């Protein structure tokens, strides 16, 4: 590649702000153009007007008639012209439809992307001049130059190249798309589909989704980075890029991101805020643009690899899997040096005007409770709570209980996503006791940890019995509750050093449970240990033991170690919400007996002991639970409507 062939280009390596002189077309052309302060449209029009042999154009949308008029003039002068385009752009950019009609009426051959994702190329090939202009910049009236330099512009990197390998590659790929009938169709003025260029080898630095993965190639480079990652990215909705940035931070590689504030609050792109907030919470340094316009750039700089990745692909799934894109993964020092100076100027605001500012995360919308309505009666005990969350919340705490002043958090940081429309409700299912008046509220949370809390509403369940009360003398932080539609209300008490729990319920088994749970919360790894002193024999499978549970719903995941009235000890668990239960037999013994369950990451292990000192492992299971779970003492009578009593000491 012939780079920096003029004194002006060499000077650019020393200063990001020096406006380069454009060479005449008789000279070589290799230039990155910055529309923050340069006129990038004039040189492009010069290339169009100078072309005599062949002009190939591809675009997502074109709304600047200076380009269309110049292209039509070349066509009328006898220059062969081909156009690849996409009518899907017309809805958001109606001027594009006008220009498509203008080009069609001129008689120019045109093909369109007719299925799959959009055509996201922005490129022109000048066959006679052996030059390509390509970028992420659409052919609009604002993308190729500033209103006011450094203050009113769209962030873009516009590449003019006469490098033979790159030109050959773009020519080859254009012909490939022009002649395919898979996903593309004729739009206007087509007589035959023939190749214009030789079948060149594609430069290995180029990347053309969806024919090859942008995501996989990029993430592999992120994962190999040991020094620094600096990014400018317009749209971020693909969690794979985000997770790779977070992983880099965790291994000590600093990540800095310039993001676009309009995308952060784009109601049609709700997952942009999710990903930006998630990176911010993980320690990624983030700045927003401070100038007028948008940050439409797609650039990644990898320090230890001396690599730049840029082109048309956003960090989105369509940019990897379905859209027609073009990107360059380059270690060419001239390009990387220019791009480094370009990015540093914006991050550090060393230009004449500030171009970026500190990112300040925004809070979510305040959730509005929808169902059950405030004051509702006759509500079923198995109920799905519904609320409108707004567009910017992604995680939720669900609070419910018989006392509005002491609500129990039954779900913590559950990722349920936003409400994308006014009637798109977020839901969470719970099983409650009959004949009980409950209060409930929702706290919404962004991935950056900002919260908004709903008002509190009340409702009353149908039937009789109550599961939220019946607690006497429990230590601070402990609560007692009937889980599932038990036939008789249970109770939880603590006196001296003994917990006494009375419980009804069919069983802790199958896909949903009925029992009494006395619990507190645990965040992260830990253990629950207890000596089961006794369990009354309401049935042979009446049982008492220790439990780790993800939620307070009947079908929750759990891992438990029980002592039964007449069936011995057992490690029992449900590793999928609402899934089947499983059991591993322990000692053929009865109370008193010591039991323990531990959590280490996603591994839950159960133990038994005769003395609380020497432990025997009974079983282990791997399952994913949220970070904060419920741990405590569980009793079920296995004879619904009849209370069994379990006693516990030495609870740790």
PyMOL commands that set and color helices and strands:
alter all, ss='L'
color gray80, all
select helices_A, chain A and resi 7-14+40-50+65-76+87-90+94-105+164-179+214-224+239-250+261-264+270-281+318-321+333-348
alter helices_A, ss='H'
color red, helices_A
select strands_A, chain A and resi 30-33+54-59+80-85+109-113+122-126+131-135+158-161+184-188+206-207+228-233+254-259+285-289+298-302+307-311+327-330+356-358+368-371+376-379+382-388+395-401+408-415+426-431+437-445+451-453+457-461+471-472+479-483+491-495+498-503+515-523+526-535+543-549+558-564+569-574+582-585+593-600+603-609+616-622+628-636+644-649
alter strands_A, ss='S'
color yellow, strands_A
deselect
rebuild
show_as cartoon
